[in-house]
Amino acid sequence: MVKSKPPLMIELVFATNNPHKLEEIRNLSGENFKILSLSEIGSKDDIPETADTLEGNASIKSWFIYNKYGKNCFADDTGLEVESLDGNPGVYSARYAGPDQDPEKNIIKLLAELKTHSNRKARFRTVISLIIDGKEFFFEGIVNGSILIEKQGLKGFGYDPVFKPDRYDVSFAQMNIYDKNLISHRGKATRELIAFLKNIFIK
């Protein structure tokens, strides 16, 4: 009797300790990938996000981990871009209402600024920077939608309670993680990342 080989396991560090992001990524990555958080490699680093673009911040984080720990890794940065606010909060989404990165305060500020605007079109954009053996690759995911008048739903994180994706009648915070991953910005970027990795490592 021929024993089947165990599935190839590729270990990657995801430069985050955000449990919501980890859950989303791990749900998408499949059995061939072991995704480690920063805490799981013993990193307590406060990695600065000083760039003025999503690409720049993602790159800063992934290169920091690769250079310090020597591990293949990836990092993401995500921004909510609101059309009537000239694309803001954008790269400053997490710190929109202040440096404490309070999601509730961010939402309150966003809704207050949109009170006088009839155009509530918005999009979430995620950029992933992947470092494999010292080479960097980028992946992007975008989902279009609009900002609700008030919060709806208790799931998700960040701006999810006030973001309704196009062609849906519910907010991201009202979706289960499977349905959200099918259409979300991070889901799209992650699927591009995983497809790229499979092409490299799994022939």
PyMOL commands that set and color helices and strands:
alter all, ss='L'
color gray80, all
select helices_A, chain A and resi 19-29+39-41+54-69+83-85+93-95+103-113+160-162+172-174+177-183+185-201
alter helices_A, ss='H'
color red, helices_A
select strands_A, chain A and resi 10-14+33-36+73-82+89-90+121-132+135-147+163-165
alter strands_A, ss='S'
color yellow, strands_A
deselect
rebuild
show_as cartoon
